[in-house]
């Protein structure tokens, strides 16, 4: 049965696509699109022989990814202009950071919302400046607003009234209720300045953030793309100081597990001490690869288990029960 392994193999070694048939090519493209890796795949396969239909689809994907990159960088510039008078560090995160820094992880990458990190003590200033510059709240519900402000690692999401682009303003990289509490001050202090005045995380902190987002915050949805980010970052920067830096943030296990998954799927070069799989690692990989040849999610019970896990690691049981009850009552 086809699963997302076909995509992992194509990204790891593009030459493997020479063996694909009339079933394999549609499956590869459908899974790549579902995993938001179609632009990355297009860059990896550029110049290789392939069916004409696949070539046209991937050419469109390259063009779309480039358009998305330009739009993401423009949105970052708009945020920079809005926040510049405050003279605070503004740190780009995730896809926009990779694109702005010219990193390999940004090549063809799908970029969604603009994610930035600012000091928690200055959140109110940042929010006021963005509201004045045309951003508006997405979540007007009082409970959701209060929940974000009290417990989450970011402000309630904002959207620009004219450009229809979202921005997530973070003050750390994991919810305040999570079991792991990364050192936000260290993230900011060791960030790297770009030519335009914005900043990005240090390479080791980028890796810690990617691993935290995948392993310590969510249900592993988008795991293929997150692991490709990790693969590219390790290939570009290595792991010399990563273990020590992960320990600073309490993310040692998350980073090691993410690195093992990247090694298994993409052949990422990692320290030998990280290659010892534990009993749960095959289950993580089963979840990450849960797609069929049409790009549809599969392995329902595995996905449900990780969905439940994602909530359980985000907050204590009683808080979680209360939160889910309130959300159920409101939606009912």
ZIMOPE-V835117 format. One record per residue. SS is DSSP state (2 for helix, 1 for strand, 0 for the rest). PSI is psi as a letter, one per 20 degrees, with the letter a starting at -180 (999 if undefined). OMEGA is omega as a letter, one per 30 degrees, with the letter a starting at -180 (999 if undefined). Layout:
<<SS | PSI | OMEGA> <SS | PSI | OMEGA>>
//
This chain:
<<0 | p | l> <0 | p | l> <0 | a | a> <0 | i | l> <2 | h | l> <2 | h | l> <2 | g | l> <2 | g | a> <2 | h | l> <2 | h | l> <2 | h | a> <2 | g | a> <0 | n | a> <2 | h | a> <2 | h | a> <2 | i | a> <2 | i | l> <2 | h | a> <2 | i | a> <0 | q | l> <0 | a | a> <0 | i | l> <0 | h | a> <2 | g | a> <2 | g | l> <2 | h | l> <2 | g | l> <2 | g | a> <2 | h | l> <2 | g | a> <2 | g | l> <2 | g | l> <2 | g | a> <2 | h | a> <0 | j | a> <0 | k | l> <0 | j | a> <2 | h | l> <2 | g | l> <2 | g | l> <2 | g | a> <2 | g | l> <2 | h | a> <2 | h | a> <2 | j | a> <0 | p | l> <0 | i | l> <0 | q | l> <0 | q | a> <0 | r | l> <0 | q | a> <2 | g | l> <2 | g | l> <2 | g | l> <2 | g | a> <2 | g | l> <2 | g | a> <2 | h | l> <2 | g | l> <2 | h | a> <2 | h | l> <2 | g | l> <2 | g | l> <2 | g | l> <2 | h | l> <2 | g | l> <2 | g | l> <2 | h | l> <2 | g | l> <2 | g | l> <2 | g | a> <2 | g | l> <2 | h | l> <2 | g | l> <2 | h | l> <2 | h | l> <2 | h | l> <2 | g | l> <2 | h | l> <2 | g | a> <2 | h | a> <2 | h | a> <2 | i | a> <2 | g | a> <2 | i | a> <2 | i | l> <0 | l | l> <0 | q | l> <0 | p | l> <0 | o | a> <1 | p | l> <1 | q | a> <0 | q | l> <2 | c | a> <2 | g | l> <2 | h | l> <2 | g | a> <2 | g | a> <2 | g | a> <2 | h | a> <0 | i | l> <0 | k | a> <0 | q | l> <2 | h | l> <2 | h | a> <2 | i | a> <0 | o | a> <0 | j | a> <0 | p | l> <0 | p | a> <0 | p | a> <0 | d | a> <0 | q | l> <1 | p | l> <1 | p | l> <1 | q | l> <1 | p | l> <0 | r | l> <0 | p | a> <2 | h | a> <2 | i | a> <2 | j | l> <2 | g | a> <2 | g | l> <2 | g | a> <2 | g | a> <2 | g | a> <2 | g | a> <2 | h | l> <2 | g | l> <2 | h | l> <2 | h | a> <0 | j | l> <0 | i | l> <1 | q | a> <1 | q | l> <1 | p | l> <0 | h | a> <0 | n | l> <0 | i | a> <0 | p | a> <2 | h | a> <2 | g | l> <2 | g | a> <2 | g | a> <2 | h | a> <2 | g | l> <2 | g | a> <2 | h | a> <2 | h | a> <2 | h | a> <0 | r | a> <0 | j | a> <1 | r | l> <0 | r | l> <0 | q | a> <0 | q | l> <1 | q | l> <1 | q | a> <1 | p | a> <0 | h | a> <0 | g | a> <0 | i | l> <0 | k | l> <0 | p | a> <1 | q | l> <1 | p | l> <1 | o | a> <1 | o | a> <1 | q | l> <0 | i | l> <0 | a | a> <0 | i | l> <0 | q | l> <0 | q | a> <0 | h | l> <0 | i | a> <0 | q | a> <0 | h | a> <0 | p | a> <0 | n | l> <0 | q | a> <0 | n | a> <2 | h | l> <2 | h | l> <2 | h | l> <2 | g | a> <2 | g | a> <2 | h | a> <0 | j | l> <0 | r | a> <1 | p | a> <1 | q | l> <0 | r | a> <0 | h | a> <0 | j | l> <0 | i | l> <0 | r | a> <1 | r | l> <1 | r | l> <0 | q | l> <0 | q | a> <2 | g | l> <2 | h | l> <2 | h | l> <2 | g | l> <2 | g | l> <2 | g | l> <2 | g | l> <2 | g | l> <2 | h | l> <2 | g | a> <2 | h | a> <2 | g | a> <2 | h | a> <0 | j | a> <0 | h | a> <0 | a | a> <0 | j | l> <0 | j | l> <0 | p | a> <0 | j | a> <2 | h | l> <2 | g | a> <2 | g | l> <2 | g | l> <2 | h | l> <2 | h | l> <2 | g | a> <2 | g | l> <2 | g | a> <2 | g | a> <2 | g | l> <2 | g | l> <2 | h | a> <2 | h | a> <2 | i | a> <0 | a | a> <0 | j | a> <0 | g | a> <0 | j | a> <2 | g | a> <2 | g | l> <2 | g | a> <2 | h | l> <2 | h | l> <2 | h | l> <2 | h | a> <0 | j | a> <0 | k | a> <0 | j | a> <2 | g | a> <2 | g | a> <2 | g | a> <2 | g | a> <2 | g | l> <2 | g | l> <2 | g | l> <2 | h | l> <2 | g | l> <2 | g | l> <2 | h | l> <2 | g | a> <2 | h | a> <2 | h | a> <2 | i | a> <0 | k | a> <0 | p | l> <0 | o | a> <0 | r | l> <0 | q | a> <2 | h | a> <2 | i | l> <2 | i | a> <0 | j | l> <0 | o | a> <0 | q | l> <0 | r | a> <0 | i | a> <0 | i | a> <2 | g | l> <2 | h | l> <2 | h | l> <2 | g | a> <2 | h | l> <2 | g | l> <2 | g | a> <2 | h | a> <0 | j | a> <0 | m | l> <1 | q | l> <0 | a | a> <0 | i | l> <0 | j | a> <0 | j | a> <0 | q | l> <1 | q | l> <0 | a | l> <0 | m | a> <2 | g | a> <2 | h | l> <2 | g | l> <2 | h | l> <2 | g | l> <2 | g | l> <2 | h | l> <2 | g | l> <2 | g | l> <2 | g | a> <2 | h | l> <2 | h | a> <2 | h | a> <0 | i | a> <0 | h | a> <0 | q | l> <0 | q | a> <2 | g | a> <2 | g | l> <2 | g | l> <2 | g | a> <2 | g | l> <2 | g | a> <2 | g | a> <2 | h | l> <2 | g | l> <2 | g | l> <2 | g | l> <2 | g | a> <2 | h | a> <2 | g | a> <2 | h | l> <0 | 999 | 999>>
//
